[in-house]
Amino acid sequence: MSHGKMEELRGRLDSVNLQLLELLSERARIAQEIGQEKEKQGVPKYDPVREKKMLDELVALNKGPFDNETIRHLFKQVFQASLKLQQTDHVKHLLVSRKRHKEDTVVSVGDIAVGGGKPILVAGPCSVESYEQVRKTAAVLKASGISVMRGGAFKPRTSPYDFQGLGVEGLKILKEVASEFGLKTISEIVDPAHVELACEYIDVIQIGARNMQNFELLKAAGDVRTPVLLKRGLAATIDEFLHSAEYIVSRGNTQVMLIERGIRTYERATRNTLDISAVPILKLESHLPVLVDVTHSTGRKDIMGPCARAALAAGADGVMVEVHPDPATALSDAAQQMNFDEFRRFLEEVGLQA
Ligand SMILES: [Mn+2]
């Protein structure tokens, strides 16, 4: 082939590309108009019957050289791109996304601001076991300048034979002790039917890792106005985590905090693997406050200090740890809860006291 011929063919190709571009843009504008009409009529944007009919007609008219499969594939791409154009912002970007809301969301737990620039520390026993146990812990928290206490009343345990928590009795103990010491409380709720009741006793509803995709529970938490602490599932991607938060926010409860608590990997040196990169990624992708649970992610008291510092260095809005008056006798997570001396040393190491 002569050089001139090649140049001529390339010129024709360029011109066809331009025509295709114009036609594709023209098609996109028509699709947008159709989308607006459908919006007015309240009918779904995606119409699989119509799409199949268009594809079948195109294939029937196909004279080659592309085979029918290729024609189907190419037009399918065009259809999908058009459908994306028709979709509203609502579908393209989640409410929890930074793209929808540039500023950081500050969650108010009473007079405590979470996500406002000053990191918080949440501490307390794994489980509420007794009034005395919670009271002793609360006194130490108060003396250390900690304002938010955690304590599990409904415990989702791996084994049905393990301690399942005190239930509503546990919530009552939390409320009584918290009002005595002027603390705010966080406790996990596992049943959608308990969400409203829980709001009477606690300041933050925790949704645990095992329930991150319990969609009925997420919806129930979205229907109240009590702040929610949503834990990342042990095998959940960041995208799945954010979609779970979206369940809550889309129901009207904007007061959601995310908490990384370790994910399951092959590594056995820690209970789970603390995904520290999740912190800056969540902060980039979402406007919600991000906390890190160093107790359940590591399961090791000897590295909680460095991990908490890493979390804060990565931009976390807070850290959560478990502390117990006598971890050896704790009814759950005995090995990883700190005693009061260990807790005080931890605070010094991390520098989070008020
Ligand atoms: Mn625990």
Boltz pocket constraint, residues with backbone or C-beta under 6 A from the ligand:
constraints:
  - pocket:
      binder: B
      contacts: [[A, 126], [A, 127], [A, 296], [A, 322], [A, 332], [A, 333]]
      max_distance: 6.0
